[in-house]
Amino acid sequence: MENDTEQITPASDSKPPASKPRRRWLRWLAVPIVLLALLWGFLGWLAPGMISDAAAKWAKSIGRTLSMGEVRITPWDMSLEVRDLKLSEGDGRPLFAVKRAYLNLDPSMLLIGRWQAQEFSLEEPRLALARNRAGQWNWASFVADAAGPAKPEGGSDKLPRLMIKALNIRKGQAQLSDQLGGDERFTLVPLNLSLLDLSTLPENGSYTMQAAMTDGTRFNWKGSINLQPLKSDGEAQMAELPLASVWPYVQPHFNTAAPEGRLSVSARYHFEMSGKTPELTVSPFRASLLRFALKAPGGRSELTIPEVRVEGGALDLARSMLKVQSIELDQGLAMAGRDRDGTVDWQKAIPAAPAAAKPQPAAAPLPWLVNIEAIKLRNWRVSYADQGFRQPLALEAKLPLLSGRFSLSPDNGFALTGLLARLDELKLGAQGAAPVLSLASAELASSQLSQKGRRIEPGKLSLSGLDAQVERDRAGQINLARLFEPAGGSKPAAAPARAQGEAAPAWKFDYPEMALQDSQLRWTDRSLSKPASMTLSGLGGTVEVDDGRQLALDLAGGLNGGKLAVKADIDAAAGALKGRLRADGVQLAPLAPYALSGTSLRFGGGALSADLNLDVGARGWRVGGSAGVARLAVYEPGEKLPLLGWRDLQVRGLSAQGMPLKATINDVRLQGPAARLVLDEKRELNLTRLFAGQGGKPATPAPSAKAAPLPLVEVRSIHVQGGRVQFADHGMKPDFASDMHNLRGSIQNLSTRAKQRGNITLDGDVDQFGDVKVRGALSPLAPTDNTDITLAFRNISMGTLNPYSMNFAGWQVKDGRLSVDLRYLLEQRQLKGENRVVIDSLQLGDELPDSEYKGPRLPLRLAVAILEDSDKRIDLDLPVAGSLDDPQFSYGKIIWKAIVNVVTKVVTAPFRALGALLGGEGFDDIRFVAGEANVTPPEREKLVKVAGLMVKRPKLMLSISGGYNADADRKEMARAQTDLAIFAAAGHQLGAGEPLPLPDMQDEEILSAVKSVYGKQIGRFKLLGHTLKPGGPSGAALGKLLRDELIAAQSITDASLQQLAKQRAANARAAMLKTDPALQERIQLGEPVKVSAGRDGVPLEVKLKTP
């Protein structure tokens, strides 16, 4: 056996010694693998059920209920997934629930003493926070029960060292219920959160939590937390929070698309909730909002703010105090718009108010104390578009500065103090068009707004560069009125209904002092045939308000090349104004289209100056002071000399008032007046021709049963110096022209008082060596009742009258001097005229041949030989007498035509009488004006001569038969009756010897008189038919139509015509009997006869015969 032993031993000694350790190492490696496999199997198959049972038992042991659905553990990535986890109180009240919880641990971090998870996700978690009436929080009770007995004194209550790389909460919900605070409830949904690198690692004895969200938001917290009582102190920062991420919580209350912008907040805080109300102190805190952009519903308007900064904030919730050092908003853009229905686009973001529920007693509001030391808006732009007008309105402006202080207290309410504002480049107008109103700058000085006393106290308001463009179009519409014309169908927003019994006091507004500078008002009127425009430029001044009623206005500017200033005190409540208006050198040319519209006249210039005192009140108005117009000139087309004008007109001592209207002028100074009167080839006066074509039609005045009393107007003196009147008659061949110059003198005491006459004293020069003097007195409103005027022309060259002698007599005049004395005395419409014509050294030229003169031939040489005395003077007296209600007097050609008529009748009548005595035909060339029975001075002169012949021949018998022409006399009698009635109704009394003019239908008074006479004579209903006829004539055309119908309606019977003829014969006989009454038996009257009327009138049939 020993051999065997020996044999075995060597054999064993011969095997390799390393084979046993290798097998031992494999056994050791297999052990952990088996254990790991067992652990993985345990965790994957056994542990989920054990965890679910253990958790349920543990929860039951602390009086709670915990249930889990599927529990899954994945050992190879150390992840835990739990579904349908529910934790509740023993009575079933929920504490926490989650549809899915997922945890991915990193156990390797336990080696360095901290818990770390790569991911912790909760899907649809539901967290219930509740505090009972005893002030105990449900989660504080849960934590206390879960923690077990209290730690021995000196134990650590530090938070565990924890790092979560990714924390995700999706579709979460948090519900708060507080029975101690009044059974308040609050639910926050949905809650979505993604945090990165959440940490509770200790730092310098405190705890710090840092987290980052996937949207870039970063959270930092440093401090401490105690759960019972709930208490926390620390510092917190939130950076770059996108507002879009929290907008779902705001959207139910302000429904717009999510805004752009990122919010950052940092604060130091203290929070404690040990009593009935939470205690929260946040001080200091600051916040900033970058790149904020919010669009109104519809997307047309937006609010953008590049940066909002809040500095120096402090909040004390328990004491209801909030303080902020400053809030700054820079470079913002604010846009708003209103739709055609009157709704502002931002209003659409506010949801409709729910149906009114049963009113509940409201809790008393907390007595908050809020103080914001500075609110500043810098460099903003504002824009407003309003579709509620017919032309959409656009308003744009820049807001360089808006700042102030805000405070709120339970005793005083809210208040804004130190409010400063500046507005630049304001533009208001229709969209897409040039602005109608613009403002370069507006500054508001320190202002106050206080809820206590409900008072607004604005500071001084300074406006600079105001530019208003006011325009009237061809249709007469003002652009500003058209700009604010509501759109069709739009309705103004209804004011909110005030609750019954509500009587909130009105706010009191103190009007600010206003300053205006470098402004202008531009006016353009395109309704005229030639547009008018003017500019009030350089406008500046101040407007002050005292006691909310008295308005002190002090403005000055430049108007049309001159200066205009007004200083006034205005009482708006009493409707009173008292002040002073000054104008200096204001050019009238821009106003010319208003006066000359529709004419071809050209305005040559004129400048207005005035210094007037204004007083307007409930009892009427008063104006006093002085005024003047310098260098006024109005020209006809193509003419170099003015039609009308003067060098200077000054009105001094002006005093006017209303209710009743009264005006007094102490002195009028007229320097260098000039007028140019021209008769064209048709013998039409230039003034009549120019203004007859005026396009504007005067407004038709309403018929009045009784004329309004005339205003009292008194002019104490009018002084004229250097006047000039030029007269030309192009109807004469060759043309006639005369120049009355150096006209000077005065008119004293003109008045509209009854029976008061003004005195006239005027001298002037005629042509080169003649002169004219005007003396006398007249009553302006009743010249036919109280007038005594004398006109004296001296040394007028007959050569200048040559065109009249050639045209009316067929003779040329070489030389001679003419003097005329005309005196007209009118008393109660009775005329007494003493006219004297004196011709010295008359020298006739050649008689015109038939080829040059077609008129009746006058034997002027014989007439001169008969009329001229030994001193070579012809002296003719032409007295005029009669009633203005009966005859018509024409003095248009009194200087020459009267001479022609006298010469013609005086020269030709004796030769015809002598011819009759020798067996010739009877005498028939005494003529009467159609429609008249008065013997004109030339005709009277002829009858006197005839009477003289009869005196020298005792046996001569004369038969006079009155003649009448049915057409001419009837027409003129009807016209005279009509026109006299029109002028009487218009209050226009004709002057002594003044020819009955043609009524000017452009005159408002004449047109009104025509209607009045028409209504009385024909009928008011027919008048209404004319005035109301659609498309019918109006203005001057209507007046002419009415006058023509009035003339046609006059009843002139044959008996009236025969009576007129008899009166003519009687007047002619009476004129002859004045020479020698002894001729009464020798002059007989015959029966009226029909005759043919010529251009010289209606002839009187005269027959000479012997006994």
Buried (B, 14 or more C-beta within 10 A) or exposed (E): EEEEEEEEEEEEEEEEEEEEEEEEEEEEEEEEEEEEEEEBEEBBEEBBEEBBEEBBEEBEEBEBBBBBEEBEBEBEEBBBBBBEBBBBBEEEEBBBBBBBBBBBBBEEBEEEEBBBBBBBBBBBBBBBBBBEEEBBBBBBBBEBEEEEEEEEEEEEEEEEBBBBBBBBBBBBBBBBBBBBBEEEEEEEEEBEBBBBBBBBBEEEEEBBBBBBBEEEBBBBBBBBBEBEEBBBBBBBBBBBBBBBBEBEEEBEEEEBBBBBBBBBBBBBBBBBBEEEBBBBBBBBBBBBBBEBBBBBBEEBBBBBBBBBBBBBBBBBBEEBBBBBBBBBBBEBBBBBBBBBEBBBBBBBBEEEEEEEEEEEEEEEEEEEBBBBBBBBBBBBBBBBBBBBBBBBBBBBBBBBBBBBBBBBBEEEEEBBBBBBBBBBBBBBBBEEEEBBBBBBBBBBBEBBBBBEEBBBBBBBBBBBBBBBBBBBEEEEEEBBEBBEEEBEEBEEEEEEEEEEEEEEEEEEBBBBBBBBBBBBBBBBBBBBBEEBEBBBBBBBBBBBBEEEEBBBBBBBBBBBEBBBBBBBBBBEEEEBBBBBBBBBBBBBBBBBBEEBBBBEBBBBBBBBBBBBBBBBEEEEBBBBBBBBBBBBBBBBEEEEEBBBBBBBBBBBBBBBBBEEBBBBBBBBBBBBBBBBBBBBEEEBEBBBBBBBEBEEBBEBEEBEEEEEEEEBBBBBBBBBBBBBBBBBBBBBEEEBBBBBBEBBBBBBBBBBBEEBBBBBBBBBBBBEEBBBBBBBBBBBBBBBBBBBBBBBBBBBBBBBBBBBBBBBBBBBBEEBBBBBBBBBBBEEBBBBBBBBBBBBEBEBBEBBEEEEBEEEEBBBEBBBEBBBEEEEBBBBEBEBEBEBEEBBBEBEBBBBBBBBBBBBBBBBBBEBBEBBBEEEEBBBBBBBBBBBBBBBBBBBBBBBBBBBBBBEBEEBBBBBBBBBBEEBBBBBBBBBBBBBBBBBBBEBBBBBBBEBEEBBBBBBBBBBBBBBBBBEBBEEEEBEEBBEEEEEBBBBEBBBBBBEBBBEEBEBEEEBBBBBBBBBBBBBBEBBBEBBEEBEEBBBBBEBBEBEBEEBBBBBBBBBEEE
